[in-house]
Amino acid sequence: MSATPKRRLAALSEQLVNPIPDQGNFENIPRLKKVAGPSNGPRVKGKVVIVTGTNSPKGIGRASAHQFAQNDARALYICDYDDSNLATHKREMESLYPGVDVHTRRFDAADEQSVKAVVDDAIKAYGRLDVFFANAGVVGHPKMFTDIDADEFLDTMRTNVVSVHLAAKYAAPAMMKTSDEKKHPSGSIIGTASVAGLRSNAGSSDYSASKAAVVSLAQTISYQLAGTGIRVNAICPGVVQTGMTAPMYDAARARGTEKKIGQLNPLGRGAHADEVARVALFLGSDESSYVNGQAWAVDGGLSAGHPFVPGKLG
């Protein structure tokens, strides 16, 4: 048996035989076994985290980086192709969360050697990697599919899909590394998909196809990592006020129709980046230890039913 199957078998054996240490009894009944610490405590204490797509001041990446830092990550790598705000983000987080090592990296999330390099840096510096949030993405080409040429389609797929593939390709082996500090292989890989990857009519054809592919990657890779203790999930946001959606919000404000954004979901509004970031935090923490291969819709309920205009159902 080669080294890789042996590692997988060892990890699987640990999960099957003793997934949670015995925690004794209360009087004559066993205490509840708990995988994670208190829900009101630091959720990623001591973990090493990489987040891509973090430059935008209004983005999900920046909001997620703050959540990981606030919850006592040991080290945090904030990465983006555009680094115009990364140094500012670093200074802000260091002032708010002085116990966290914050590193900035400028690279294309779909460039293989760059992704490998940031993972190697984390392993060299800290001997572990626990969370990789592959959040980098582009909006695609918001026009009819007949007007999108092959190169445009492939550009969208490269940024939105290849980046998630590379994150998993290099993060998973790093997450399998163990030490005196990290006894067993474990980790969480998270890709940013979209409600457009779950239902039609929420994005252009290239964007929607790319986000459906992210969901498929999470599902497929989670099975290929069976027995390793590494989980892979996708987050599927609906309408969120970010730098990417700024043109839509600006146009709505100019028309005086901003309050109509998100009216087709049951909550009747768009999301804030922090609302999505808290789901990323959950998926990156041990609290989601049994969540794997899933597409988590964070869309105000939009994907739960057939959209309708209130008052016009009849």
C-alpha positions in Angstrom: 0.0 0.0 0.0 1.4 3.4 -1.0 1.9 6.3 1.5 -1.3 8.2 0.4 -3.7 5.3 1.0 -2.0 4.6 4.3 -2.5 8.2 5.5 -6.2 8.0 4.4 -6.7 4.7 6.2 -5.1 6.1 9.3 -7.3 9.2 9.3 -10.4 7.2 8.6 -9.6 4.7 11.4 -9.2 7.7 13.8 -12.6 9.0 12.8 -14.3 5.6 13.1 -12.7 4.3 16.2 -12.3 7.5 18.3 -13.7 10.6 16.5 -14.3 12.4 19.8 -12.4 11.6 23.1 -14.5 10.2 25.9 -15.5 13.0 28.2 -16.5 11.0 31.3 -19.9 10.8 33.0 -22.3 13.0 34.8 -23.6 10.9 37.6 -24.6 7.6 35.8 -24.9 8.9 32.2 -22.1 9.8 29.8 -21.4 13.4 29.1 -22.2 14.8 25.7 -19.3 14.4 23.3 -18.4 17.8 21.8 -16.1 18.3 18.8 -15.7 22.0 19.0 -15.3 24.6 21.8 -18.0 26.9 23.1 -20.1 28.5 20.3 -19.5 31.9 22.0 -15.7 31.4 22.1 -13.0 31.8 19.5 -14.0 29.5 16.7 -10.8 29.1 14.8 -8.3 29.5 17.6 -4.8 28.5 16.6 -5.7 27.8 12.9 -3.8 29.0 9.9 -6.1 30.5 7.2 -5.8 31.6 3.6 -8.4 33.8 2.0 -8.3 34.9 -1.6 -10.3 37.8 -3.1 -9.8 40.1 -0.1 -8.9 43.4 -1.6 -12.4 45.0 -2.0 -13.4 47.1 1.0 -17.0 45.9 0.6 -16.2 42.3 -0.3 -17.0 38.9 1.2 -13.2 38.2 1.4 -12.4 41.2 3.6 -15.4 40.5 5.8 -14.4 36.9 6.2 -10.8 37.7 7.0 -12.1 39.9 9.8 -14.3 37.0 11.1 -11.3 34.6 11.1 -9.0 37.1 12.8 -11.6 38.1 15.4 -12.0 34.4 16.2 -8.3 33.9 17.1 -6.8 32.5 14.0 -3.1 32.1 14.5 -2.2 33.4 11.1 -4.1 34.8 8.2 -3.0 35.2 4.6 -5.1 37.8 2.7 -4.6 37.5 -1.0 -5.8 39.3 -4.2 -4.7 40.1 -7.7 -5.3 43.7 -6.9 -3.4 44.7 -3.7 -4.4 48.4 -3.6 -6.1 47.9 -0.2 -4.4 44.9 1.3 -1.9 46.9 3.3 -4.7 48.9 4.8 -6.6 45.8 5.6 -3.5 44.4 7.3 -3.0 47.5 9.4 -6.7 47.5 10.4 -6.8 43.9 11.5 -3.5 44.1 13.3 -4.9 47.0 15.3 -8.1 45.2 16.1 -6.7 41.7 16.6 -3.1 42.1 17.7 -2.6 38.3 18.4 -3.0 37.4 14.7 -0.2 37.2 12.2 -1.6 38.9 9.1 0.2 38.4 5.8 -0.6 40.0 2.4 0.0 38.3 -0.9 -0.6 39.7 -4.4 -1.3 37.0 -7.0 -3.7 35.7 -9.5 -5.8 33.0 -7.7 -5.9 31.0 -10.9 -2.1 30.9 -11.3 -0.8 27.5 -10.2 2.6 28.4 -9.0 1.3 31.4 -7.0 -1.3 29.2 -5.2 1.4 26.6 -4.4 3.7 29.3 -3.1 1.3 30.7 -0.6 0.4 27.3 0.7 4.1 26.4 1.0 4.7 29.7 2.8 2.1 28.8 5.4 3.5 25.3 5.9 7.1 26.6 6.2 6.2 29.3 8.7 3.6 27.5 10.8 3.8 23.8 10.0 0.1 23.6 9.3 -2.8 24.8 7.1 -6.4 24.6 8.4 -8.6 26.7 6.2 -8.5 27.8 2.6 -11.3 30.1 1.5 -11.2 30.2 -2.3 -13.2 33.4 -2.6 -11.7 35.1 -5.7 -14.1 35.6 -8.5 -15.4 37.8 -11.3 -18.9 38.8 -12.4 -18.4 37.4 -15.9 -20.0 39.0 -19.0 -23.6 40.2 -18.3 -24.9 39.8 -21.8 -26.7 37.2 -23.9 -24.9 33.9 -24.4 -24.9 34.5 -28.1 -22.7 37.6 -27.5 -20.1 35.8 -25.3 -17.2 34.5 -27.3 -15.1 31.5 -26.3 -12.2 33.5 -24.8 -14.6 35.5 -22.6 -16.3 32.3 -21.4 -12.9 30.7 -20.6 -11.7 33.8 -18.8 -14.7 33.6 -16.4 -14.1 29.8 -15.9 -10.5 30.3 -15.2 -10.9 32.9 -12.5 -14.0 31.4 -10.9 -13.3 27.6 -11.3 -9.7 27.0 -11.8 -8.9 29.0 -8.7 -11.0 26.7 -6.6 -9.5 23.7 -8.1 -6.0 24.9 -7.4 -6.9 25.9 -3.9 -8.0 22.3 -3.2 -5.1 20.8 -5.1 -2.5 22.4 -2.9 -4.4 23.0 0.3 -5.5 19.4 0.8 -2.0 17.8 1.0 -0.9 20.6 3.3 -3.9 20.0 5.6 -2.9 16.3 5.8 0.4 17.3 7.5 0.5 16.4 11.2 2.7 17.5 14.1 2.7 17.5 17.9 0.4 20.5 17.7 -1.9 19.0 15.0 -2.4 15.4 15.8 -4.6 14.3 12.9 -5.2 15.4 9.3 -8.0 17.9 9.1 -9.0 21.1 7.3 -11.7 23.0 5.6 -11.7 24.1 1.9 -14.4 26.6 1.0 -15.3 27.8 -2.5 -17.4 30.8 -3.3 -20.2 29.7 -5.7 -23.5 31.6 -6.1 -27.2 31.1 -6.1 -26.6 31.5 -9.8 -25.0 28.1 -9.7 -28.1 26.5 -8.1 -30.9 28.2 -10.1 -31.2 29.9 -13.5 -31.9 33.5 -14.1 -29.5 34.9 -11.5 -26.5 35.6 -13.7 -25.1 35.4 -17.2 -24.4 32.0 -18.8 -20.7 32.1 -18.2 -21.0 33.2 -14.6 -23.7 30.7 -13.8 -21.9 27.9 -15.4 -18.7 28.7 -13.5 -20.6 28.8 -10.1 -22.3 25.5 -10.9 -18.9 24.1 -11.5 -17.7 25.3 -8.1 -20.6 23.4 -6.5 -19.6 20.3 -8.4 -16.0 20.7 -7.4 -16.9 20.8 -3.8 -19.1 17.7 -4.1 -16.6 15.7 -6.2 -13.4 16.6 -4.3 -15.1 15.9 -0.9 -15.5 12.3 -2.0 -12.0 12.1 -3.4 -10.8 13.2 0.0 -12.8 10.5 1.8 -11.2 9.4 5.0 -8.7 12.3 5.2 -10.5 14.5 7.7 -10.6 17.3 5.1 -14.0 18.9 4.2 -14.9 20.8 1.1 -18.0 23.0 0.8 -19.3 25.8 -1.4 -21.1 29.0 -0.3 -23.8 30.2 -2.6 -24.6 33.9 -1.9 -27.6 35.7 -3.4 -27.5 39.4 -3.9 -24.8 40.9 -1.6 -23.7 44.5 -1.5 -20.0 44.2 -2.5 -17.6 45.9 -4.9 -18.7 43.4 -7.6 -22.4 44.4 -7.3 -21.7 48.1 -6.8 -22.8 49.1 -10.4 -26.2 47.5 -9.7 -26.6 49.2 -6.4 -25.4 52.5 -7.8 -27.9 52.3 -10.6 -30.7 51.5 -8.3 -29.9 54.4 -6.0 -29.9 56.7 -9.0 -33.4 55.5 -9.9 -34.6 55.6 -6.4 -35.3 51.8 -6.4 -32.6 50.6 -4.0 -35.2 49.1 -1.7 -36.3 46.8 -4.4 -33.0 45.0 -4.5 -33.6 41.5 -3.0 -37.4 41.9 -3.2 -37.8 38.4 -4.7 -36.4 36.6 -1.7 -38.5 36.1 1.5 -36.3 38.5 3.5 -37.0 41.2 0.9 -33.5 42.6 0.9 -29.9 42.1 -0.2 -27.3 40.8 2.1 -24.3 42.4 3.8 -20.9 40.9 3.3 -20.6 40.1 7.0 -23.7 37.8 6.8 -21.9 35.6 4.2 -18.6 35.9 6.1 -20.2 34.3 9.2 -21.1 31.3 7.2 -17.6 31.1 5.9 -16.4 31.2 9.6 -18.8 28.4 10.5 -17.6 26.2 7.6 -14.0 26.9 8.5 -14.5 26.0 12.2 -14.8 22.7 13.9 -18.4 23.5 14.6 -19.1 22.4 11.0 -17.2 19.1 11.5 -20.0 17.0 9.9 -20.7 19.4 7.0 -19.1 18.2 3.8 -19.7 18.3 0.1 -22.5 20.8 0.5 -23.7 24.0 -1.3 -24.8 26.4 1.3 -27.2 29.0 0.0 -26.9 32.3 1.8 -29.6 34.1 -0.3 -32.4 35.2 2.0 -34.4 32.2 0.9 -34.4 33.0 -2.9 -33.4 29.5 -3.9 -36.1 27.9 -1.6 -38.9 28.5 -4.0 -40.1 30.0 -7.3 -39.6 33.8 -7.3 -42.8 35.9 -7.6 -43.6 39.6 -7.3 -45.5 40.2 -4.0 -49.1 41.1 -4.7 -49.1 39.5 -8.1 -49.4 35.8 -7.3 -53.0 35.5 -8.6 
